[in-house]
């Protein structure tokens, strides 16, 4: 686990980005904004995401307080992940960063003049 995640002396932006570091966490956050999902559904919606990496990312996100994991005692066991209030706060905070990223991509493709 990254030391930056828990260091109170690090920049707040760095601390925030540390919890979504990696290829899949922002995509998982985005998908879970629409509501609770089972792991198989998350994998279907994210082609290329292995079960191992999904499990690791969700565990880290749970440890960081971003997602809740609920296991239903039925056969077969049913596990559902959803965003916590803290996770929703992060998703909302990342909205403007996402908008900036889309503008950057438009500039890179020449769709928007550089100002």
Helices and strands as residue ranges (DSSP letters): G 3-5, H 12-18, H 25-32, H 39-45, H 51-63, E 67-72, E 78-83, H 85-108
